[in-house]
């Protein structure tokens, strides 16, 4: 394991402006975490990333280092499950808030390896809360998921929709949410926000960051990545699993939210954490079938990729989910800007086609 990058963070605001704060970002080498880190740096925050790189991308860190203002980014190569690494992450610089992205997040994998998910998602969140208490850090934004809802009886999904997760991934996230809420009950000076994401895709619209999972993870990853791999000739065909769902074309329906919009939601909620923790859905409010998504990928890439459909769905998958986002719009003024599917896919394809071998 690499040692802590113990840089001296600059805690001065630009041009004498008030310093926004020092944010600890867990999982900052991941797809969403790296994009959030870039935005925080642009907005004047100092950022410490802690990531064990089991799923994150070291190339994303190198890109952030090139883009970061001097002495605003600190990186800890560490595991949230190791107390020593947590202590190094909080370090000697006062942390004002934590944004907790770090997790493993594949539905099928969670069915095959449930204990890994309960350990990585639920137990590690508990360890993080304990470390926050030791270091007197009282603000948390938690990255949760629409998988906590399972197969809802009514659509769109609101924050009041019953949570009945049908796979260990959704369950482990819901248990982590419960731990955060109970911790807040016991610690009245602790404020939090929980964001339940829908399906995240896209990339930095300016092409500075993107998504490039390691080869062994791509088969479990986002369908856009698989479509791009097929368009680039890295795989012979795109496999669509599940064609007999009770949806308009038999494939599952998802709400695809652009990563830049998701990052905007984090910045919006960072100043509105509360006790008891606030909860928001983050999506577009629009459901897209897998077949519709694949057709859009073909148009964006200009490649008529070979698609093989199989009736059997992924273990633990659900038929249809899309969000009601009226609560976050009315309370925080947030709404998705990138609602055109092909525009958002175009951002992702521009980065991926320019970085065929990754970062």
C-alpha positions in Angstrom: 0.0 0.0 0.0 1.3 3.5 -0.9 1.8 5.8 2.0 -0.3 8.8 2.8 0.3 11.7 0.5 0.7 14.2 3.3 0.7 17.4 1.4 0.1 20.7 3.3 -3.4 21.7 2.2 -3.9 25.4 1.6 -7.0 26.5 3.5 -7.1 30.0 2.1 -9.9 31.1 -0.2 -9.2 32.5 -3.7 -8.6 36.3 -3.8 -9.3 36.6 0.0 -12.8 35.1 -0.4 -14.1 33.0 2.5 -12.8 29.4 2.3 -15.6 27.1 1.4 -14.2 24.2 3.4 -12.2 21.0 3.5 -14.2 17.9 2.2 -13.2 14.3 2.8 -14.4 12.4 -0.3 -14.5 8.6 0.1 -14.2 6.7 -3.2 -12.9 9.8 -4.9 -11.1 7.7 -7.6 -14.4 6.2 -8.8 -16.6 7.5 -11.6 -18.9 9.7 -9.6 -16.4 10.5 -6.8 -13.8 11.8 -9.3 -16.3 14.0 -11.0 -17.5 15.4 -7.6 -13.9 16.0 -6.6 -13.3 18.1 -9.7 -16.3 20.2 -9.1 -15.4 20.7 -5.4 -11.9 21.9 -6.4 -13.3 24.2 -9.0 -15.6 25.7 -6.4 -12.6 26.5 -4.1 -12.8 23.6 -1.7 -9.8 21.6 -0.4 -10.3 17.9 -0.9 -8.9 14.8 0.7 -9.7 11.6 -1.2 -9.5 8.2 0.5 -9.8 5.2 -1.9 -8.4 1.7 -1.8 -8.5 1.5 -5.6 -10.2 -1.8 -5.6 -12.8 -0.3 -8.0 -11.4 3.2 -8.5 -9.1 4.4 -11.2 -5.7 5.7 -10.5 -5.8 7.5 -13.9 -8.7 9.6 -12.6 -6.5 10.7 -9.7 -3.6 11.6 -12.1 -6.1 13.7 -14.1 -7.3 15.4 -11.0 -3.8 16.2 -10.0 -3.2 17.9 -13.3 -6.4 19.9 -12.9 -6.3 20.7 -9.2 -5.2 24.1 -7.9 -1.9 23.7 -6.1 -2.2 22.3 -2.5 -5.9 21.7 -2.7 -5.9 18.0 -3.3 -4.6 15.3 -0.9 -4.9 11.5 -1.7 -4.9 8.7 0.8 -4.5 5.2 -0.6 -6.4 3.4 2.1 -9.4 1.2 3.1 -12.4 2.4 5.0 -12.4 -1.0 6.7 -9.0 -0.3 8.3 -9.0 2.0 11.2 -5.4 3.1 10.7 -6.3 4.2 7.2 -9.3 6.1 8.4 -7.1 8.0 10.9 -4.7 8.9 8.1 -7.6 10.1 6.0 -8.8 12.5 8.6 -5.2 13.4 9.3 -4.1 16.7 10.8 -6.3 19.0 8.6 -9.7 19.8 10.0 -12.4 18.2 7.9 -15.6 20.2 7.6 -17.8 17.5 5.9 -17.7 14.0 4.4 -19.2 13.0 1.1 -19.3 9.2 1.2 -19.2 7.5 -2.3 -17.1 4.5 -1.5 -18.9 1.2 -2.2 -19.1 -1.8 -4.4 -22.2 -1.4 -6.6 -23.1 -4.3 -8.9 -26.5 -6.0 -8.3 -25.6 -9.4 -9.8 -22.3 -9.5 -7.8 -24.2 -8.7 -4.6 -26.4 -11.8 -5.1 -23.4 -14.0 -5.6 -21.3 -12.3 -2.8 -23.7 -10.9 -0.3 -21.4 -10.8 2.7 -18.9 -8.7 0.7 -21.6 -6.1 0.2 -22.7 -6.0 3.8 -19.1 -5.6 4.9 -18.1 -3.1 2.2 -21.3 -1.0 2.2 -22.9 -1.3 5.7 -20.0 -2.1 8.0 -17.6 0.4 6.4 -20.2 3.1 6.7 -20.5 2.4 10.4 -16.7 2.6 10.7 -16.7 5.9 8.9 -19.4 7.3 11.3 -17.2 6.2 14.3 -14.2 8.0 12.8 -16.3 11.1 12.2 -17.2 11.1 15.8 -13.6 10.7 16.9 -12.6 13.7 14.7 -15.6 15.9 15.5 -16.9 16.0 11.9 -20.6 16.7 12.0 -21.7 16.8 8.3 -22.2 13.9 6.0 -23.7 13.5 2.5 -24.3 9.8 1.7 -24.4 8.2 -1.7 -27.4 5.8 -1.7 -29.4 4.1 -4.4 -32.8 3.6 -5.9 -32.1 -0.1 -5.3 -33.4 0.5 -1.8 -36.9 0.6 -3.3 -36.9 -2.7 -5.0 -39.9 -3.3 -7.4 -42.3 -0.5 -6.4 -46.0 -1.0 -6.8 -46.5 2.6 -8.0 -44.5 4.9 -10.3 -42.9 7.4 -10.3 -40.9 6.7 -7.1 -41.1 9.3 -4.4 -39.1 9.5 -1.2 -42.2 8.1 0.6 -42.3 4.9 -1.6 -41.8 1.9 0.6 -38.3 0.5 0.7 -38.4 -3.2 -0.1 -35.0 -4.0 -1.6 -34.7 -7.3 -3.5 -31.0 -7.8 -3.6 -28.1 -7.5 -1.1 -26.8 -4.3 -2.8 -30.1 -2.5 -2.1 -30.3 -4.0 1.4 -26.8 -3.1 2.3 -27.4 0.5 1.3 -30.6 0.7 3.2 -28.9 -0.7 6.4 -26.2 2.0 6.0 -28.9 4.6 5.7 -30.5 3.3 8.9 -27.2 3.5 10.7 -26.8 7.1 9.6 -30.3 8.0 10.8 -29.8 6.2 14.2 -26.4 7.9 14.6 -28.1 11.2 14.1 -30.8 10.4 16.7 -28.0 9.8 19.2 -26.0 12.8 18.2 -28.2 15.9 17.8 -25.3 18.0 16.5 -24.7 15.6 13.6 -26.3 16.6 10.2 -26.7 14.5 7.1 -28.3 14.1 3.7 -29.0 10.9 1.9 -29.2 11.0 -1.9 -30.8 8.0 -3.6 -29.4 7.9 -7.1 -31.0 6.4 -10.2 -28.8 5.2 -13.0 -25.7 7.4 -13.5 -24.0 7.8 -16.8 -22.3 10.4 -19.0 -19.0 12.2 -18.3 -17.6 15.6 -17.8 -19.1 17.7 -20.6 -15.6 19.3 -21.2 -14.0 15.9 -21.6 -11.6 16.1 -18.7 -12.8 13.0 -16.9 -14.7 9.9 -17.9 -15.5 6.3 -16.9 -13.1 3.4 -17.6 -13.7 0.3 -15.4 -11.0 -2.3 -15.3 -11.7 -5.2 -17.9 -12.7 -7.7 -15.2 -15.5 -5.3 -14.0 -16.9 -4.2 -17.4 -19.2 -7.1 -17.8 -21.0 -6.0 -14.6 -20.9 -2.3 -15.4 -23.1 0.2 -17.1 -24.8 -0.6 -20.4 -23.3 2.5 -22.0 -19.8 1.2 -21.3 -20.6 -2.2 -22.8 -22.2 -0.5 -25.9 -19.0 1.6 -26.3 -16.8 -1.4 -26.0 -18.8 -3.1 -28.7 -18.6 0.0 -30.9 -14.8 0.1 -30.4 -14.5 -3.6 -31.3 -13.3 -4.6 -27.8 -16.1 -7.1 -27.5 -17.9 -8.9 -30.3 -21.4 -8.2 -29.2 -23.6 -6.3 -26.7 -25.6 -8.7 -24.5 -28.9 -7.5 -23.2 -30.2 -9.6 -20.3 -33.9 -9.7 -19.5 -36.5 -9.3 -22.3 -39.7 -10.5 -20.6 -40.2 -7.7 -18.0 -43.7 -6.3 -17.7 -42.6 -3.1 -19.5 -43.5 -1.4 -22.8 -40.9 -3.5 -24.8 -40.0 -6.3 -22.4 -36.7 -4.8 -21.3 -36.2 -3.1 -17.9 -36.8 0.6 -17.5 -34.3 2.9 -15.8 -34.0 6.6 -15.0 -30.6 7.7 -16.5 -29.1 10.8 -14.8 -26.0 12.6 -16.0 -23.0 12.5 -13.7 -22.6 16.3 -13.9 -26.2 16.7 -12.8 -25.7 14.3 -9.9 -22.6 16.3 -8.8 -24.7 19.5 -8.9 -27.1 17.8 -6.5 -24.3 17.1 -4.1 -23.2 20.7 -4.1 -26.8 21.8 -3.6 -27.4 19.5 -0.7 -24.0 20.1 1.0 -25.3 23.3 2.5 -28.6 21.8 3.6 -27.7 18.8 5.6 -29.9 18.4 8.7 -30.9 16.4 11.7 -32.9 14.3 11.2 -31.1 13.5 7.9 -32.8 14.8 4.7 -33.6 12.4 1.9 -33.8 13.1 -1.8 -34.2 11.1 -5.0 -31.9 12.2 -7.8 -32.9 11.4 -11.3 -34.6 12.9 -14.4 -38.1 11.7 -13.8 -38.1 9.9 -17.1 -37.9 6.1 -17.7 -36.0 4.7 -20.6 -36.0 1.0 -21.7 -32.8 -0.8 -22.3 -33.7 -1.3 -26.0 -34.3 2.5 -26.3 -31.0 3.1 -24.6 -29.1 0.8 -26.9 -30.7 2.4 -30.0 -29.5 5.8 -28.7 -26.0 4.4 -28.2 -26.0 3.2 -31.8 -27.0 6.6 -33.1 -24.4 8.4 -31.0 -21.5 6.1 -31.9 -22.5 5.6 -35.5 -21.9 1.9 -35.2 -24.6 -0.7 -35.6 -23.3 -3.0 -32.9 -24.3 -6.6 -32.8 -26.9 -7.1 -30.0 -27.7 -10.5 -28.5 -30.7 -10.6 -26.3 -31.5 -13.2 -23.8 -34.7 -13.7 -22.0 -33.2 -14.4 -18.6 -32.5 -11.3 -16.5 -29.7 -10.6 -14.1 -30.1 -12.1 -10.6 -31.7 -9.5 -8.3 -32.8 -7.2 -11.1 -36.0 -5.2 -11.0 -38.4 -4.3 -13.8 -39.0 -0.5 -13.8 -37.8 2.4 -11.7 -37.9 6.1 -12.4 -37.9 9.0 -10.0 -40.3 11.7 -8.8 -37.8 14.6 -8.3 -40.2 17.2 -7.2 -38.9 17.3 -3.6 -35.3 18.2 -4.4 -36.5 20.6 -7.1 -38.9 22.4 -4.7 -36.6 22.4 -1.6 -33.2 23.0 -3.2 -34.0 24.3 -6.7 -32.1 21.4 -8.3 -33.2 19.7 -11.5 -31.4 17.8 -14.2 -30.0 19.9 -17.0 -29.0 17.0 -19.3 -32.2 15.4 -20.1 -31.5 14.6 -23.8 -30.3 11.0 -23.8 -28.2 11.4 -26.9 -26.5 14.6 -25.7 -25.5 12.9 -22.5 -24.3 9.7 -24.3 -22.4 12.0 -26.6 -20.4 13.4 -23.6 -19.5 9.8 -22.5 -18.7 8.7 -26.0 -16.5 11.7 -26.7 -14.3 10.9 -23.7 -14.3 7.1 -24.3 -13.5 7.3 -28.0 -10.7 9.7 -27.2 -9.3 7.4 -24.5 -9.6 4.0 -26.0 -7.1 2.6 -23.6 -8.4 4.5 -20.6 -6.7 7.4 -18.8 
